[in-house]
Amino acid sequence: MISVVLPAAAVCWAATIIYSAVAGNAGYGALARLEAEVETKAEKVDVLRAHRETLQKRADQLNSKSLDPDLVDETIRTVLGYSHEGDVVISRQALADALRRQTDKPN
């Protein structure tokens, strides 16, 4: 009797261990699900980080110690309704550079 029960118990125990390793809460299936979740969360973090950096740049530009006159002009036009979709905003420095290149160009 022991010669049958002991190997059967060992096989059942081994089957339980293998099943737990593959399909259990801490098995390979759970690991794959967790890795997929980590990848999804990492993508969300990257999107949020980029959005945060954009907002941080905007906040830095609106800082009263380093106010950008072009940004102020653009914001005022938007708030007052003087800007329209498709308007192109050129900074004063870029305009001055373009005008200087235009006048310096030989004919």
C-alpha positions in Angstrom: 0.0 0.0 0.0 2.8 2.4 0.9 4.5 1.7 -2.4 1.4 3.1 -4.2 0.4 5.9 -1.9 3.8 7.5 -1.5 4.5 7.9 -5.3 0.9 9.0 -5.9 1.3 11.7 -3.1 4.6 12.8 -4.6 3.0 13.1 -8.1 0.1 15.1 -6.7 2.5 17.4 -4.8 4.6 17.9 -7.9 1.5 18.6 -10.0 0.3 21.2 -7.4 3.7 22.9 -7.4 3.8 23.0 -11.2 0.3 24.3 -11.4 1.0 27.1 -8.9 4.2 28.0 -10.8 2.3 28.4 -14.1 -1.2 29.5 -13.2 -1.2 30.5 -9.6 -1.3 34.0 -8.1 2.5 34.2 -8.0 3.1 32.2 -11.2 4.3 33.0 -14.7 0.9 34.0 -15.8 0.7 36.6 -13.0 4.2 37.8 -13.9 3.2 38.3 -17.5 0.1 40.3 -16.5 2.2 42.4 -14.1 4.8 43.1 -16.7 2.1 44.2 -19.2 0.6 46.5 -16.5 4.0 48.0 -15.7 4.5 48.8 -19.4 1.1 50.4 -19.7 1.7 52.5 -16.5 5.2 53.5 -17.8 3.6 54.8 -21.0 1.1 56.8 -19.0 3.9 58.2 -16.8 5.8 59.3 -19.9 2.7 61.1 -21.2 2.1 62.8 -17.9 5.7 63.7 -17.6 5.7 65.4 -21.0 2.5 67.2 -20.1 4.0 68.3 -16.8 7.1 69.7 -18.6 4.9 71.6 -21.0 3.0 73.1 -18.1 6.2 73.9 -16.3 7.6 75.7 -19.3 4.4 77.7 -19.6 4.5 78.6 -15.9 8.1 79.6 -16.2 7.2 81.9 -19.1 4.4 83.5 -17.1 6.7 84.1 -14.1 6.7 87.8 -13.3 10.5 87.8 -13.0 11.0 86.6 -16.5 7.9 87.6 -18.4 8.0 86.9 -22.2 6.4 89.9 -24.0 5.4 87.7 -26.9 3.6 85.2 -24.7 1.8 88.1 -22.9 0.7 89.5 -26.3 -0.5 86.1 -27.4 -2.4 85.5 -24.2 -4.0 88.9 -24.3 -5.1 88.4 -27.9 -6.6 85.1 -27.0 -8.4 86.3 -23.9 -9.8 89.4 -25.7 -10.8 87.4 -28.8 -8.4 89.1 -31.2 -6.7 85.9 -32.2 -8.1 83.5 -34.8 -7.4 79.9 -35.7 -4.6 79.8 -38.2 -2.9 83.0 -37.0 0.9 82.9 -37.0 2.7 84.5 -34.1 6.3 85.6 -34.8 8.5 86.7 -32.0 10.0 90.2 -32.2 13.4 88.8 -32.2 12.6 86.4 -35.1 11.0 89.3 -37.0 14.0 91.5 -36.5 16.3 88.7 -37.6 14.2 88.1 -40.8 14.2 91.8 -41.6 17.9 92.1 -41.1 18.6 89.1 -43.4 16.2 90.7 -46.0 18.1 94.0 -46.0 21.5 92.3 -45.9 20.7 90.1 -48.9 22.5 91.3 -52.1 20.3 91.8 -55.2 
